[in-house]
């Protein structure tokens, strides 16, 4: 075989190794992100459980939060409607006053409640709004555990993939720098102007509170 053919084949092999090396980097970075996110969620959930006030509360209704998200695709502006639900709890504060607060966690899971249902709450008093969680809600632990395990699995796979490659440390460094540079450029392009001040997500108008059952029917019809 000619030397030129061998050189071309060597280049192709190195190119393929580079692609797989970059794939392993992406997998590793995603694994680290998921792993750390899982740890943060688990630690934060445990911190809330052991430091919050445990109080009796009542579900007095829920709020439907509708947002319109705009994004540009192929030069055209597309609008996407995002719907989220938040329970509204009523409970006694430490000073004895009756207080209504929007739940700190939202989602379709809120529609499982019944209006007037008694709940056990975890309350962390804040300056303006309280952080309020359903004590029996296990979803943060499940989500945190799944992200933790998924991240650990992806890190292990990325490590195994890189170990099977013949690429050198210098080439790997170049790939990492190149990949990181592209990511930073991508973030700059996607960065939007957020100069408009938005209301705190805990703020709500009392007139927005509706029976949970009514919102559950609307959501069912919407789907």
C-alpha positions as a Markdown table, in Angstrom:
| # | Residue | x | y | z |
|---|---|---|---|---|
| 1 | Unk | 0.0 | 0.0 | 0.0 |
| 2 | Unk | 1.2 | 3.5 | -0.8 |
| 3 | Unk | 2.2 | 5.9 | 2.0 |
| 4 | Unk | -0.5 | 8.4 | 0.9 |
| 5 | Unk | -3.2 | 5.7 | 1.4 |
| 6 | Unk | -1.8 | 4.8 | 4.8 |
| 7 | Unk | -1.7 | 8.5 | 5.7 |
| 8 | Unk | -5.3 | 9.0 | 4.6 |
| 9 | Unk | -6.5 | 6.0 | 6.6 |
| 10 | Unk | -4.6 | 7.3 | 9.6 |
| 11 | Unk | -6.3 | 10.6 | 9.3 |
| 12 | Unk | -9.7 | 8.9 | 9.1 |
| 13 | Unk | -9.0 | 6.8 | 12.1 |
| 14 | Unk | -7.9 | 9.9 | 14.1 |
| 15 | Unk | -10.9 | 11.8 | 12.9 |
| 16 | Unk | -13.2 | 9.0 | 14.1 |
| 17 | Unk | -11.4 | 8.8 | 17.4 |
| 18 | Unk | -11.8 | 12.6 | 17.8 |
| 19 | Unk | -15.6 | 12.3 | 17.2 |
| 20 | Unk | -15.9 | 9.6 | 19.8 |
| 21 | Unk | -13.7 | 11.5 | 22.2 |
| 22 | Unk | -15.9 | 14.5 | 21.8 |
| 23 | Unk | -19.0 | 12.3 | 22.4 |
| 24 | Unk | -17.4 | 11.0 | 25.6 |
| 25 | Unk | -16.8 | 14.6 | 26.7 |
| 26 | Unk | -20.4 | 15.6 | 26.1 |
| 27 | Unk | -21.5 | 12.4 | 27.9 |
| 28 | Unk | -19.2 | 13.2 | 30.8 |
| 29 | Unk | -20.3 | 16.8 | 31.1 |
| 30 | Unk | -24.0 | 15.8 | 31.0 |
| 31 | Unk | -23.3 | 13.1 | 33.6 |
| 32 | Unk | -21.5 | 15.5 | 35.9 |
| 33 | Unk | -24.4 | 18.0 | 35.6 |
| 34 | Unk | -27.1 | 15.4 | 36.3 |
| 35 | Unk | -25.0 | 13.9 | 39.2 |
| 36 | Unk | -24.5 | 17.3 | 40.9 |
| 37 | Unk | -28.1 | 18.4 | 40.2 |
| 38 | Unk | -29.3 | 15.2 | 41.9 |
| 39 | Unk | -27.1 | 15.8 | 44.9 |
| 40 | Unk | -28.3 | 19.4 | 45.2 |
| 41 | Unk | -32.0 | 18.4 | 45.0 |
| 42 | Unk | -31.5 | 15.6 | 47.6 |
| 43 | Unk | -29.5 | 17.8 | 50.0 |
| 44 | Unk | -31.9 | 20.7 | 49.6 |
| 45 | Unk | -34.9 | 18.5 | 50.2 |
| 46 | Unk | -33.4 | 17.0 | 53.3 |
| 47 | Unk | -32.4 | 20.5 | 54.5 |
| 48 | Unk | -36.0 | 21.7 | 54.1 |
| 49 | Unk | -37.4 | 18.6 | 55.9 |
| 50 | Unk | -35.2 | 19.1 | 59.0 |
| 51 | Unk | -35.2 | 22.9 | 59.2 |
| 52 | Unk | -38.7 | 23.9 | 58.2 |
| 53 | Unk | -41.7 | 24.4 | 60.5 |
| 54 | Unk | -44.1 | 21.5 | 60.4 |
| 55 | Unk | -47.6 | 22.9 | 60.4 |
| 56 | Unk | -51.2 | 21.7 | 59.6 |
| 57 | Unk | -52.6 | 23.4 | 56.5 |
| 58 | Unk | -55.5 | 23.3 | 54.1 |
| 59 | Unk | -55.7 | 23.4 | 50.3 |
| 60 | Unk | -58.0 | 26.2 | 49.5 |
| 61 | Unk | -57.6 | 26.0 | 45.7 |
| 62 | Unk | -55.0 | 26.4 | 43.0 |
| 63 | Unk | -53.7 | 28.9 | 40.5 |
| 64 | Unk | -53.2 | 28.4 | 36.7 |
| 65 | Unk | -50.1 | 30.1 | 35.6 |
| 66 | Unk | -50.0 | 30.6 | 31.8 |
| 67 | Unk | -46.9 | 31.9 | 30.0 |
| 68 | Unk | -46.2 | 32.5 | 26.4 |
| 69 | Unk | -42.7 | 31.6 | 25.3 |
| 70 | Unk | -41.3 | 33.0 | 22.1 |
| 71 | Unk | -38.5 | 31.6 | 20.1 |
| 72 | Unk | -37.1 | 32.2 | 16.6 |
| 73 | Unk | -36.8 | 29.3 | 14.3 |
| 74 | Unk | -35.7 | 29.6 | 10.6 |
| 75 | Unk | -36.3 | 33.4 | 10.9 |
| 76 | Unk | -39.9 | 33.0 | 12.1 |
| 77 | Unk | -41.1 | 33.8 | 15.6 |
| 78 | Unk | -42.9 | 30.9 | 17.1 |
| 79 | Unk | -45.1 | 31.2 | 20.3 |
| 80 | Unk | -45.6 | 28.3 | 22.7 |
| 81 | Unk | -48.0 | 28.4 | 25.6 |
| 82 | Unk | -46.8 | 26.9 | 28.8 |
| 83 | Unk | -49.3 | 26.1 | 31.5 |
| 84 | Unk | -48.3 | 25.3 | 35.1 |
| 85 | Unk | -50.4 | 24.9 | 38.3 |
| 86 | Unk | -49.7 | 25.9 | 41.9 |
| 87 | Unk | -51.6 | 24.9 | 45.0 |
| 88 | Unk | -52.6 | 27.6 | 47.4 |
| 89 | Unk | -52.3 | 26.6 | 51.1 |
| 90 | Unk | -53.8 | 28.2 | 54.2 |
| 91 | Unk | -52.1 | 27.8 | 57.5 |
| 92 | Unk | -51.2 | 29.6 | 60.7 |
| 93 | Unk | -47.9 | 31.5 | 60.9 |
| 94 | Unk | -45.7 | 31.4 | 64.0 |
| 95 | Unk | -47.3 | 34.7 | 65.1 |
| 96 | Unk | -50.8 | 33.1 | 65.1 |
| 97 | Unk | -52.0 | 34.9 | 61.9 |
| 98 | Unk | -53.9 | 33.0 | 59.2 |
| 99 | Unk | -51.9 | 33.1 | 56.0 |
| 100 | Unk | -52.4 | 32.0 | 52.4 |
| 101 | Unk | -49.4 | 31.1 | 50.3 |
| 102 | Unk | -48.7 | 29.8 | 46.9 |
| 103 | Unk | -46.9 | 26.4 | 46.9 |
| 104 | Unk | -43.2 | 26.5 | 46.1 |
| 105 | Unk | -43.5 | 23.5 | 43.8 |
| 106 | Unk | -45.8 | 23.6 | 40.8 |
| 107 | Unk | -46.9 | 21.1 | 38.1 |
| 108 | Unk | -49.7 | 18.9 | 37.1 |
| 109 | Unk | -49.3 | 17.0 | 40.3 |
| 110 | Unk | -51.1 | 19.9 | 42.0 |
| 111 | Unk | -54.3 | 18.7 | 40.4 |
| 112 | Unk | -54.3 | 15.6 | 42.6 |
| 113 | Unk | -55.5 | 17.7 | 45.6 |
| 114 | Unk | -59.0 | 18.2 | 46.6 |
| 115 | Unk | -60.3 | 21.7 | 47.6 |
| 116 | Unk | -60.5 | 21.8 | 51.4 |
| 117 | Unk | -58.1 | 18.9 | 51.8 |
| 118 | Unk | -56.0 | 18.9 | 55.0 |
| 119 | Unk | -52.3 | 18.7 | 54.4 |
| 120 | Unk | -49.1 | 18.6 | 56.4 |
| 121 | Unk | -46.8 | 21.5 | 55.4 |
| 122 | Unk | -43.2 | 22.3 | 55.6 |
| 123 | Unk | -42.9 | 26.1 | 56.0 |
| 124 | Unk | -39.7 | 28.2 | 55.8 |
| 125 | Unk | -40.5 | 31.9 | 56.6 |
| 126 | Unk | -39.0 | 34.4 | 54.3 |
| 127 | Unk | -38.9 | 38.2 | 54.2 |
| 128 | Unk | -41.6 | 38.6 | 51.6 |
| 129 | Unk | -43.0 | 35.2 | 50.8 |
| 130 | Unk | -42.9 | 31.9 | 52.7 |
| 131 | Unk | -41.4 | 28.7 | 51.1 |
| 132 | Unk | -44.2 | 26.1 | 51.4 |
| 133 | Unk | -44.0 | 22.4 | 50.6 |
| 134 | Unk | -46.3 | 19.4 | 51.1 |
| 135 | Unk | -44.6 | 17.3 | 53.7 |
| 136 | Unk | -45.9 | 14.1 | 52.0 |
| 137 | Unk | -44.7 | 15.0 | 48.5 |
| 138 | Unk | -41.9 | 12.5 | 47.7 |
| 139 | Unk | -41.3 | 13.8 | 44.1 |
| 140 | Unk | -38.1 | 15.8 | 45.0 |
| 141 | Unk | -36.5 | 12.7 | 46.5 |
| 142 | Unk | -37.5 | 10.6 | 43.5 |
| 143 | Unk | -36.3 | 13.2 | 41.0 |
| 144 | Unk | -33.0 | 13.8 | 42.9 |
| 145 | Unk | -32.3 | 10.1 | 43.2 |
| 146 | Unk | -33.0 | 9.4 | 39.5 |
| 147 | Unk | -30.7 | 12.3 | 38.4 |
| 148 | Unk | -28.0 | 11.1 | 40.8 |
| 149 | Unk | -28.1 | 7.6 | 39.4 |
| 150 | Unk | -28.4 | 8.7 | 35.8 |
| 151 | Unk | -25.4 | 11.0 | 36.2 |
| 152 | Unk | -23.3 | 8.3 | 37.9 |
| 153 | Unk | -24.2 | 5.9 | 35.0 |
| 154 | Unk | -23.3 | 8.5 | 32.3 |
| 155 | Unk | -20.0 | 9.3 | 34.0 |
| 156 | Unk | -19.1 | 5.6 | 34.1 |
| 157 | Unk | -20.0 | 5.2 | 30.4 |
| 158 | Unk | -18.0 | 8.3 | 29.4 |
| 159 | Unk | -15.0 | 7.1 | 31.3 |
| 160 | Unk | -15.2 | 3.6 | 29.7 |
| 161 | Unk | -15.7 | 5.2 | 26.2 |
| 162 | Unk | -12.6 | 7.4 | 26.6 |
| 163 | Unk | -10.5 | 4.5 | 27.9 |
| 164 | Unk | -11.3 | 2.5 | 24.8 |
| 165 | Unk | -9.9 | 5.3 | 22.5 |
| 166 | Unk | -6.3 | 5.6 | 21.3 |
| 167 | Unk | -6.4 | 9.4 | 21.3 |
| 168 | Unk | -3.7 | 11.2 | 23.2 |
| 169 | Unk | -3.9 | 13.7 | 26.1 |
| 170 | Unk | -2.9 | 16.7 | 23.9 |
| 171 | Unk | -5.6 | 15.9 | 21.3 |
| 172 | Unk | -8.2 | 15.4 | 24.0 |
| 173 | Unk | -7.2 | 18.8 | 25.5 |
| 174 | Unk | -7.7 | 20.4 | 22.1 |
| 175 | Unk | -11.1 | 18.8 | 21.7 |
| 176 | Unk | -12.2 | 19.9 | 25.2 |
| 177 | Unk | -11.1 | 23.5 | 24.5 |
| 178 | Unk | -12.8 | 23.5 | 21.1 |
| 179 | Unk | -16.0 | 22.1 | 22.5 |
| 180 | Unk | -16.1 | 24.5 | 25.4 |
| 181 | Unk | -15.5 | 27.4 | 23.1 |
| 182 | Unk | -18.4 | 26.4 | 20.9 |
| 183 | Unk | -20.7 | 26.1 | 23.9 |
| 184 | Unk | -19.8 | 29.6 | 25.0 |
| 185 | Unk | -20.5 | 31.0 | 21.6 |
| 186 | Unk | -23.8 | 29.2 | 21.5 |
| 187 | Unk | -24.8 | 30.6 | 24.9 |
| 188 | Unk | -24.0 | 34.2 | 23.8 |
| 189 | Unk | -26.2 | 33.8 | 20.7 |
| 190 | Unk | -29.1 | 32.5 | 22.7 |
| 191 | Unk | -28.8 | 35.1 | 25.4 |
| 192 | Unk | -31.9 | 37.4 | 25.5 |
| 193 | Unk | -32.4 | 40.8 | 26.8 |
| 194 | Unk | -34.1 | 40.4 | 30.3 |
| 195 | Unk | -34.3 | 44.1 | 31.1 |
| 196 | Unk | -38.0 | 43.9 | 31.9 |
| 197 | Unk | -38.5 | 43.4 | 35.6 |
| 198 | Unk | -40.8 | 40.5 | 36.4 |
| 199 | Unk | -43.0 | 39.9 | 39.4 |
| 200 | Unk | -41.8 | 37.4 | 42.0 |
| 201 | Unk | -43.2 | 34.0 | 41.1 |
| 202 | Unk | -44.8 | 33.7 | 44.5 |
| 203 | Unk | -47.0 | 36.8 | 43.9 |
| 204 | Unk | -50.7 | 36.1 | 43.0 |
| 205 | Unk | -54.0 | 37.9 | 42.9 |
| 206 | Unk | -56.5 | 36.3 | 45.3 |
| 207 | Unk | -59.1 | 36.4 | 42.5 |
| 208 | Unk | -56.9 | 33.9 | 40.6 |
| 209 | Unk | -57.6 | 31.2 | 43.1 |
| 210 | Unk | -59.9 | 28.5 | 41.7 |
| 211 | Unk | -61.2 | 25.1 | 42.9 |
| 212 | Unk | -58.7 | 22.4 | 42.1 |
| 213 | Unk | -61.4 | 20.2 | 40.6 |
| 214 | Unk | -62.3 | 22.9 | 38.1 |
| 215 | Unk | -58.7 | 23.3 | 36.9 |
| 216 | Unk | -58.4 | 19.5 | 36.6 |
| 217 | Unk | -61.3 | 19.3 | 34.3 |
| 218 | Unk | -59.9 | 22.2 | 32.1 |
| 219 | Unk | -56.5 | 20.4 | 31.9 |
| 220 | Unk | -58.2 | 17.2 | 30.9 |
| 221 | Unk | -60.1 | 19.0 | 28.1 |
| 222 | Unk | -57.0 | 20.8 | 27.0 |
| 223 | Unk | -55.2 | 17.5 | 26.4 |
